[in-house]
């Protein structure tokens, strides 16, 4: 428990000591934000939305990109992997850089890098340039993502107000992932370049608003922790090679040299990183974070979340296009019900979490999602979208919306302010590493020419992963003590 979350604010000098008692403020009053806080949260949410959106927005555009650039499937997967690898690889470093140099500076700089690389991706007709641009997008997103949480910690005091901000933050992340498929389908109907070009005006808006609305480094902040560049290089390199190896595992199989080069390099650099972290006076991840139960349990639950709900949009997109013959626009529009129910789930969490705490919300959300994914498996042999897909999409969307923001609230509830960026980065790194692992496993299950039975198996796999996550949450998460739940 952080001191900030539990201490009673001391009385100001000159204030009457025996003020007449009045009615206690309601939870809604205590969670009410000022106009400036609302606009700051909108600014941070837009930045996070772009970072998560660009992970999924390219899926339905891949066939169009392949046709335009004359690319095969093995090359096309790097349009996705190039972003995911560098996103995952720079999250921990981005968290520490934000804690070291100030989250506002990192947020604005990373957003500018993200916008410039998005413009480059939209304007190129060269495959190599496109992959480099996607990698730079990933670096920008990896630096941007943890800085948003560090700024939320600065802007909103611990309690109901911060919980509400965290709910919105988590909701935007979930909506960005599922909404990317919808938006990608709509934009690809115009031209594939628009899936990258759409970022640019939003980036300009976020930078302008962020310059005026976001706080600088607190004057009472302690001495910043040294960056530890060598540990950052080892850690980032290890994650890059792990995600590379997992991506190659799904693309070319376990026998390829590139698969073993990636996984073997991960073992070497991972071992070097562990040694460096254990011996350094200023580790990249503060040793106290490894002892923070709420964060460690949340990372385990997050892995299950990603292996279930997190890979659902990828599965459903392939299933609709390969088995039902949907074009990119139709496949994108088919995700609208899922996106809508994610928003419904977010609203449920926002309404109930102050009374119940995050644990019931995470358990309930994952169980609802598990049922929804099971319905998708049962409907795999159905002929129509409405009977075969829609019920499962609706339920899994509600579960996603309930679980995702509550999980982040629980994960960060006990992290000291100086480590908020790195703590958030640990959770998001778990997401993208296990996304790569999940996609590699699913590609292996689907095979080169997947049929309905292959898709049924993958939906069952995802449903079981969600159920396991619910069990881990029920056993491992603790009820919040006074001050954390709000």
C-alpha positions as CSV (number, residue, x, y, z in Angstrom):
1,X,0.0,0.0,0.0
2,X,1.4,3.4,-0.9
3,X,1.6,6.1,1.7
4,X,-0.2,8.4,-0.8
5,X,-3.2,6.1,-0.9
6,X,-3.6,5.7,2.9
7,X,-2.6,8.9,4.7
8,X,-5.2,11.4,5.8
9,X,-4.4,14.8,4.4
10,X,-3.1,17.1,7.2
11,X,-5.2,20.1,8.1
12,X,-4.1,23.3,6.7
13,X,-2.7,26.0,9.0
14,X,-5.4,28.4,10.1
15,X,-8.3,26.0,9.4
16,X,-10.8,25.6,12.2
17,X,-10.1,22.5,14.1
18,X,-13.7,21.8,15.1
19,X,-15.5,22.5,11.8
20,X,-19.2,21.6,12.0
21,X,-19.8,18.1,10.7
22,X,-21.6,17.9,7.4
23,X,-22.8,15.2,5.1
24,X,-20.0,13.0,3.8
25,X,-19.4,13.4,0.1
26,X,-20.9,10.7,-2.0
27,X,-18.6,8.5,-4.1
28,X,-19.8,10.4,-7.2
29,X,-18.9,13.7,-5.7
30,X,-15.4,12.5,-4.6
31,X,-14.8,11.1,-8.1
32,X,-15.9,14.3,-9.9
33,X,-13.1,15.8,-12.1
34,X,-12.3,19.4,-12.8
35,X,-12.6,20.6,-16.5
36,X,-8.8,20.7,-16.8
37,X,-8.5,17.2,-15.4
38,X,-11.2,16.0,-17.9
39,X,-9.3,17.5,-20.8
40,X,-6.0,16.2,-19.6
41,X,-7.5,12.7,-19.4
42,X,-9.0,13.1,-22.9
43,X,-5.5,14.0,-24.2
44,X,-3.8,11.0,-22.5
45,X,-6.6,8.7,-23.7
46,X,-6.2,9.8,-27.3
47,X,-2.5,9.1,-27.2
48,X,-3.1,5.6,-25.7
49,X,-5.9,5.0,-28.1
50,X,-3.6,5.5,-31.1
51,X,-0.9,3.2,-29.6
52,X,-3.3,0.3,-29.1
53,X,-5.3,1.0,-32.3
54,X,-2.2,0.6,-34.5
55,X,-1.7,-2.9,-33.2
56,X,-5.0,-4.2,-34.7
57,X,-5.9,-1.7,-37.4
58,X,-3.6,-3.3,-40.1
59,X,-5.1,-6.8,-39.9
60,X,-7.9,-6.3,-42.4
61,X,-5.7,-4.1,-44.5
62,X,-3.0,-6.7,-45.0
63,X,-4.4,-8.3,-48.2
64,X,-4.6,-4.8,-49.8
65,X,-1.1,-3.9,-48.7
66,X,0.1,-7.3,-50.1
67,X,-1.5,-6.6,-53.5
68,X,-0.2,-3.1,-53.7
69,X,3.4,-4.0,-52.7
70,X,3.5,-7.5,-54.3
71,X,4.2,-9.2,-51.0
72,X,3.7,-12.8,-49.9
73,X,2.3,-13.9,-46.6
74,X,5.7,-14.4,-44.9
75,X,6.6,-10.8,-45.6
76,X,3.2,-9.4,-44.7
77,X,3.3,-10.7,-41.2
78,X,6.1,-8.3,-40.5
79,X,3.8,-5.4,-41.0
80,X,2.2,-6.6,-37.7
81,X,5.2,-8.0,-36.0
82,X,7.5,-5.0,-36.7
83,X,5.2,-2.9,-34.6
84,X,4.5,-5.4,-31.9
85,X,8.2,-6.4,-31.4
86,X,9.4,-2.8,-30.9
87,X,6.3,-1.9,-28.8
88,X,7.0,-4.7,-26.4
89,X,10.8,-4.1,-26.5
90,X,10.6,-0.5,-25.5
91,X,7.9,-0.5,-22.8
92,X,10.2,-1.1,-19.8
93,X,12.7,1.3,-21.0
94,X,10.0,3.8,-21.8
95,X,8.7,3.4,-18.2
96,X,12.1,4.1,-16.7
97,X,12.8,7.0,-19.1
98,X,9.5,8.6,-18.1
99,X,10.3,8.2,-14.4
100,X,13.8,9.6,-15.0
101,X,13.2,12.6,-17.3
102,X,9.5,13.3,-16.7
103,X,6.4,11.6,-18.1
104,X,5.2,14.8,-19.9
105,X,8.4,15.2,-22.0
106,X,8.4,11.5,-22.9
107,X,4.7,11.6,-23.8
108,X,5.0,14.5,-26.1
109,X,8.2,13.3,-27.7
110,X,7.0,9.8,-28.2
111,X,3.7,11.1,-29.7
112,X,5.7,13.2,-32.2
113,X,7.8,10.2,-33.2
114,X,4.6,8.1,-33.6
115,X,3.0,10.7,-35.9
116,X,6.1,11.2,-38.1
117,X,6.5,7.4,-38.6
118,X,2.8,7.0,-39.3
119,X,3.1,9.6,-42.1
120,X,6.2,7.8,-43.5
121,X,4.3,4.5,-43.5
122,X,1.4,6.1,-45.4
123,X,3.6,7.7,-48.0
124,X,5.9,4.9,-48.9
125,X,5.5,2.2,-51.6
126,X,8.6,0.3,-50.5
127,X,8.3,-2.7,-48.2
128,X,11.6,-2.1,-46.3
129,X,10.7,1.5,-45.6
130,X,7.2,0.4,-44.5
131,X,8.7,-2.0,-41.9
132,X,11.2,0.6,-40.6
133,X,8.3,3.0,-40.2
134,X,6.3,0.4,-38.4
135,X,9.2,-0.3,-36.1
136,X,9.5,3.4,-35.3
137,X,5.8,3.5,-34.6
138,X,6.3,0.7,-32.2
139,X,9.1,2.5,-30.4
140,X,7.0,5.6,-30.1
141,X,4.1,3.6,-28.8
142,X,6.4,1.7,-26.3
143,X,7.6,5.0,-24.9
144,X,4.2,6.7,-24.9
145,X,2.2,3.9,-23.2
146,X,3.7,3.9,-19.7
147,X,4.0,7.7,-19.6
148,X,0.2,8.0,-19.8
149,X,-0.1,6.1,-16.5
150,X,2.6,8.2,-14.9
151,X,0.8,11.3,-15.8
152,X,-2.5,10.0,-14.5
153,X,-0.8,9.3,-11.2
154,X,0.4,13.0,-11.1
155,X,-2.9,14.5,-12.2
156,X,-5.4,12.5,-10.1
157,X,-5.2,11.9,-6.3
158,X,-5.5,8.4,-5.1
159,X,-9.0,7.2,-4.4
160,X,-12.3,7.4,-6.4
161,X,-11.0,10.1,-8.8
162,X,-7.9,8.2,-9.8
163,X,-10.0,4.9,-10.1
164,X,-12.4,6.6,-12.5
165,X,-9.5,7.9,-14.5
166,X,-8.0,4.5,-14.6
167,X,-11.3,3.0,-15.7
168,X,-11.4,5.4,-18.6
169,X,-7.7,4.7,-19.4
170,X,-8.3,0.9,-19.4
171,X,-11.5,1.3,-21.4
172,X,-9.7,3.3,-24.1
173,X,-7.0,0.6,-24.4
174,X,-9.6,-2.1,-24.8
175,X,-11.6,-0.1,-27.3
176,X,-8.5,0.7,-29.3
177,X,-7.7,-2.9,-29.7
178,X,-11.1,-4.0,-30.9
179,X,-12.0,-0.8,-32.6
180,X,-8.9,-1.0,-34.7
181,X,-10.4,-3.9,-36.7
182,X,-13.6,-1.8,-37.3
183,X,-11.8,1.3,-38.3
184,X,-9.3,-0.7,-40.4
185,X,-12.1,-2.2,-42.4
186,X,-13.7,1.2,-43.1
187,X,-10.4,2.9,-44.0
188,X,-9.2,0.1,-46.2
189,X,-12.3,0.5,-48.3
190,X,-10.9,4.0,-49.3
191,X,-7.2,3.1,-49.5
192,X,-4.8,1.1,-47.3
193,X,-2.6,4.1,-46.7
194,X,-5.4,5.6,-44.6
195,X,-4.9,3.1,-41.8
196,X,-1.6,5.0,-41.1
197,X,-2.6,8.5,-42.3
198,X,-5.5,8.7,-39.9
199,X,-3.1,9.0,-37.0
200,X,-1.5,12.3,-38.1
201,X,-4.3,14.8,-37.3
202,X,-4.9,13.1,-33.9
203,X,-1.1,13.3,-33.1
204,X,-1.1,17.0,-33.8
205,X,-4.1,17.5,-31.6
206,X,-2.7,15.5,-28.8
207,X,0.7,17.4,-28.8
208,X,-1.0,20.8,-28.8
209,X,-3.4,19.8,-26.0
210,X,-0.7,18.0,-24.0
211,X,1.6,21.0,-24.2
212,X,-0.9,23.2,-22.3
213,X,-2.7,20.6,-20.1
214,X,-0.2,18.1,-18.9
215,X,1.9,18.8,-15.8
216,X,5.6,18.9,-15.7
217,X,7.8,17.2,-13.1
218,X,6.6,17.8,-9.6
219,X,8.7,20.2,-7.6
220,X,8.5,17.9,-4.6
221,X,9.7,14.9,-6.5
222,X,12.7,13.1,-5.1
223,X,16.0,12.5,-6.8
224,X,15.2,10.6,-10.0
225,X,16.5,7.1,-10.3
226,X,19.4,6.7,-12.8
227,X,18.4,5.2,-16.1
228,X,20.8,2.2,-16.1
229,X,21.4,2.2,-19.9
230,X,23.2,-1.2,-19.9
231,X,20.3,-2.9,-18.1
232,X,17.9,-1.2,-20.6
233,X,19.8,-2.5,-23.6
234,X,19.9,-6.1,-22.2
235,X,16.2,-6.0,-21.2
236,X,15.0,-4.4,-24.5
237,X,17.2,-6.7,-26.6
238,X,15.9,-9.8,-24.7
239,X,12.3,-8.9,-25.3
240,X,12.9,-8.0,-28.9
241,X,14.5,-11.4,-29.5
242,X,11.8,-13.3,-27.6
243,X,9.0,-11.7,-29.6
244,X,11.1,-12.2,-32.8
245,X,11.6,-15.9,-32.0
246,X,7.9,-16.4,-31.2
247,X,6.8,-14.6,-34.4
248,X,9.2,-16.8,-36.5
249,X,7.9,-19.8,-34.6
250,X,4.4,-19.1,-35.9
251,X,5.6,-18.1,-39.3
252,X,8.2,-20.7,-40.3
253,X,8.0,-23.3,-37.5
254,X,10.4,-24.6,-34.9
255,X,13.0,-26.0,-37.3
256,X,14.0,-22.7,-38.8
257,X,17.4,-21.1,-37.9
258,X,15.8,-17.7,-37.4
259,X,13.4,-19.2,-34.8
260,X,16.3,-20.6,-32.7
261,X,18.4,-17.5,-33.2
262,X,15.7,-15.4,-31.7
263,X,14.9,-17.7,-28.8
264,X,18.6,-18.5,-28.1
265,X,19.5,-14.8,-28.2
266,X,16.6,-14.2,-25.7
267,X,18.1,-16.7,-23.3
268,X,21.6,-15.2,-23.5
269,X,20.5,-11.5,-23.2
270,X,17.8,-12.5,-20.6
271,X,20.5,-14.1,-18.4
272,X,22.7,-11.0,-18.8
273,X,19.8,-8.8,-17.8
274,X,19.0,-10.9,-14.7
275,X,22.7,-10.7,-13.6
276,X,22.8,-7.0,-14.3
277,X,19.5,-6.3,-12.4
278,X,20.6,-8.4,-9.4
279,X,24.0,-6.7,-9.1
280,X,23.2,-3.1,-10.1
281,X,22.6,-0.4,-7.5
282,X,19.9,1.1,-9.7
283,X,18.0,-1.7,-11.5
284,X,15.7,-1.0,-14.4
285,X,12.9,-2.6,-12.4
286,X,13.0,-1.6,-8.8
287,X,13.4,-4.8,-6.7
288,X,10.4,-3.8,-4.6
289,X,8.1,-4.2,-7.7
290,X,8.9,-8.0,-7.8
291,X,7.6,-8.2,-4.2
292,X,4.4,-6.3,-5.0
293,X,1.8,-9.0,-4.9
294,X,-0.9,-7.1,-6.7
295,X,1.4,-6.4,-9.7
296,X,2.7,-9.9,-10.0
297,X,-0.8,-11.5,-9.7
298,X,-2.1,-9.0,-12.3
299,X,0.7,-9.9,-14.7
300,X,-0.3,-13.6,-14.5
301,X,-3.9,-12.8,-15.0
302,X,-3.0,-10.5,-17.9
303,X,-1.2,-13.3,-19.6
304,X,-4.4,-15.3,-19.5
305,X,-6.4,-12.3,-20.6
306,X,-4.2,-11.9,-23.7
307,X,-4.3,-15.6,-24.6
308,X,-8.1,-15.4,-24.6
309,X,-9.7,-12.0,-25.2
310,X,-6.5,-10.4,-26.6
311,X,-6.2,-12.7,-29.6
312,X,-10.0,-12.9,-30.3
313,X,-10.1,-10.2,-32.9
314,X,-7.3,-11.9,-34.8
315,X,-9.2,-15.2,-34.8
316,X,-12.6,-13.7,-35.7
317,X,-11.1,-11.6,-38.5
318,X,-9.5,-14.6,-40.1
319,X,-12.6,-16.7,-39.5
320,X,-15.0,-14.2,-41.1
321,X,-12.8,-13.7,-44.2
322,X,-11.7,-17.3,-44.7
323,X,-14.8,-19.3,-43.7
324,X,-17.7,-16.8,-44.3
325,X,-16.2,-14.9,-47.3
326,X,-16.4,-11.4,-45.7
327,X,-14.5,-8.6,-47.4
328,X,-12.3,-6.3,-45.3
329,X,-15.2,-3.7,-44.9
330,X,-17.7,-6.4,-43.8
331,X,-15.3,-8.0,-41.4
332,X,-14.6,-4.6,-39.8
333,X,-18.3,-3.8,-39.4
334,X,-18.9,-7.3,-37.9
335,X,-16.8,-6.1,-34.9
336,X,-19.2,-3.2,-34.2
337,X,-21.3,-5.2,-31.7
338,X,-18.1,-6.3,-29.9
339,X,-16.9,-2.7,-29.7
340,X,-20.3,-1.5,-28.3
341,X,-20.4,-4.2,-25.6
342,X,-16.8,-3.4,-24.5
343,X,-18.1,0.2,-23.8
344,X,-21.0,-1.3,-21.9
345,X,-18.6,-3.4,-19.8
346,X,-16.5,-0.3,-19.1
347,X,-19.5,1.5,-17.8
348,X,-20.4,-1.4,-15.5
349,X,-16.9,-1.3,-14.0
350,X,-16.9,2.4,-13.6
351,X,-20.3,2.2,-11.7
352,X,-19.5,-0.7,-9.5
353,X,-15.8,-0.8,-8.7
354,X,-15.9,1.8,-6.0
355,X,-18.2,-0.5,-4.0
356,X,-16.9,-3.9,-4.9
357,X,-13.2,-3.3,-5.6
358,X,-11.4,-4.7,-8.7
359,X,-11.3,-8.4,-7.7
360,X,-15.0,-9.2,-8.4
361,X,-14.9,-7.2,-11.6
362,X,-11.9,-9.1,-13.0
363,X,-13.3,-12.5,-12.0
364,X,-16.8,-11.7,-13.4
365,X,-15.4,-10.2,-16.6
366,X,-13.1,-13.1,-17.4
367,X,-15.9,-15.7,-16.7
368,X,-18.3,-13.8,-19.0
369,X,-15.6,-13.6,-21.7
370,X,-15.0,-17.4,-21.3
371,X,-18.6,-18.1,-21.9
372,X,-18.6,-15.8,-24.9
373,X,-15.6,-17.5,-26.4
374,X,-17.2,-20.9,-25.8
375,X,-20.2,-19.7,-27.7
376,X,-18.0,-18.8,-30.6
377,X,-16.6,-22.3,-30.6
378,X,-20.1,-23.8,-30.5
379,X,-21.1,-21.5,-33.4
380,X,-18.1,-22.3,-35.6
381,X,-20.2,-24.8,-37.6
382,X,-23.2,-22.4,-38.0
383,X,-23.9,-21.0,-41.4
384,X,-24.9,-17.4,-40.4
385,X,-23.1,-14.6,-38.6
386,X,-26.2,-13.7,-36.4
387,X,-26.6,-17.2,-34.9
388,X,-23.1,-18.4,-35.1
389,X,-21.0,-15.4,-34.1
390,X,-23.1,-12.6,-32.7
391,X,-24.0,-14.1,-29.2
392,X,-20.3,-14.9,-28.5
393,X,-19.1,-11.5,-29.7
394,X,-21.6,-9.7,-27.5
395,X,-20.7,-11.7,-24.3
396,X,-17.0,-11.6,-24.8
397,X,-17.1,-7.9,-25.4
398,X,-18.9,-7.2,-22.1
399,X,-16.4,-9.4,-20.3
400,X,-13.5,-7.6,-21.9
401,X,-14.9,-4.2,-20.9
402,X,-15.4,-5.3,-17.3
403,X,-12.1,-7.0,-16.7
404,X,-9.5,-4.8,-18.5
405,X,-9.8,-1.5,-16.6
406,X,-10.3,-3.3,-13.2
407,X,-7.1,-5.3,-13.8
408,X,-5.0,-2.2,-14.3
409,X,-6.5,-0.6,-11.2
410,X,-5.6,-3.6,-9.2
411,X,-2.1,-3.9,-10.7
412,X,-1.1,-0.3,-9.9
413,X,-2.8,0.2,-6.6
414,X,0.3,-0.6,-4.5
415,X,3.0,0.8,-6.7
416,X,4.8,3.9,-5.4
417,X,4.5,7.0,-7.5
418,X,8.2,7.0,-8.6
419,X,7.7,3.5,-10.1
420,X,4.3,3.9,-11.7
421,X,5.7,4.1,-15.2
422,X,7.8,0.9,-14.9
423,X,5.0,-0.9,-13.1
424,X,2.5,-0.1,-15.9
425,X,5.2,-1.1,-18.5
426,X,5.6,-4.5,-16.8
427,X,1.9,-5.2,-17.3
428,X,1.7,-4.0,-20.9
429,X,4.9,-5.8,-21.7
430,X,3.2,-9.0,-20.5
431,X,0.4,-8.2,-22.9
432,X,2.5,-7.9,-26.0
433,X,4.9,-10.7,-25.2
434,X,2.0,-13.1,-24.6
435,X,0.2,-11.7,-27.7
436,X,3.1,-12.9,-29.8
437,X,3.1,-16.2,-27.9
438,X,-0.6,-16.6,-28.4
439,X,-0.5,-15.8,-32.1
440,X,2.4,-18.2,-32.6
441,X,0.4,-21.0,-30.9
442,X,-2.8,-20.2,-32.8
443,X,-1.0,-20.1,-36.2
444,X,0.4,-23.5,-35.4
445,X,-3.0,-24.8,-34.5
446,X,-4.7,-23.3,-37.6
447,X,-2.0,-24.6,-40.0
448,X,-1.5,-23.5,-43.5
449,X,-5.0,-24.3,-44.7
450,X,-7.3,-24.0,-41.7
451,X,-10.8,-25.4,-41.7
452,X,-13.8,-25.0,-39.4
453,X,-12.4,-27.6,-37.0
454,X,-9.2,-25.7,-36.6
455,X,-11.0,-22.5,-35.7
456,X,-13.2,-24.4,-33.2
457,X,-10.1,-25.6,-31.5
458,X,-8.6,-22.1,-31.2
459,X,-11.8,-20.7,-29.8
460,X,-11.9,-23.5,-27.2
461,X,-8.2,-22.7,-26.3
462,X,-9.1,-19.0,-25.8
463,X,-12.1,-19.9,-23.7
464,X,-10.1,-22.1,-21.4
465,X,-7.4,-19.4,-21.0
466,X,-10.1,-16.9,-19.9
467,X,-11.4,-19.4,-17.4
468,X,-7.9,-20.0,-16.0
469,X,-7.5,-16.3,-15.6
470,X,-10.7,-16.0,-13.6
471,X,-9.5,-18.8,-11.3
472,X,-6.1,-17.1,-10.8
473,X,-7.9,-13.8,-10.0
474,X,-10.3,-15.5,-7.5
475,X,-7.4,-17.2,-5.7
476,X,-4.6,-14.6,-6.1
477,X,-6.2,-11.2,-5.9
478,X,-6.8,-9.7,-2.4
479,X,-9.6,-7.4,-1.4
480,X,-8.3,-3.8,-1.3
481,X,-7.7,-2.2,2.0
482,X,-9.1,1.2,2.8
483,X,-7.9,3.8,0.4
484,X,-7.3,1.8,-2.7
485,X,-10.7,1.0,-4.0
486,X,-11.9,4.4,-3.6
